[in-house]
Amino acid sequence: MFCTNCGASTKNGADLCANCGESLRNNQIENKLASLRAFNDPSSPNKFGFLHPLFDFSFHHSVTIKMMKFLYVLSILFAGLIGLFFILVGFETSLWFGIFALGVGAPVVFLLTVIFSRVFLEMILVVFRMADHTAVKGMPNVKEKAESREGIQWNV
């Protein structure tokens, strides 16, 4: 049996968690699971979309994916503004440079900016996912064992 509060393993039939002191009675567990199901239900009225996970100070809900989507939309808008600026500067300089900027320069600048921002955001997302997978969840008191120095060959 595992504690629903901290995730620590407890003896079957125990009333309290030995790690955090949370009650392990079935009715409290069922109430907690029901509230979690209601919160995760997409049709639930207590969903606040982007803002609720953003201001969740307990960090129970991840906002990373929603944040990445928001930043990607902003980067596309920014790339469009850069392309438009490139076209305007081109036509201010000369007619031929403006035509070149309109036909070739602005689309290339737009695509390169979108590609760069997408790759950058995906790299950040990979780092977050790696951190999630390498974290030891539910075991707050786990300590790494120090490596023995006896088996080390010292090349001095």
Secondary structure, 3 states (H helix, E strand, C coil): CECCCCCCECCCCCCECCCCCCECCHHHHHHHHHHHHHHHCCCCCCCCCCHHHHCCCCCCCCCHHHHHHHHHHHHHHHHHHHHHHHHHHHHHHCHHHHHHHHHHHHHHHHHHHHHHHHHHHHHHHHHHHHHHHHCCCCCCCCCCCCCCCCCCCCCC
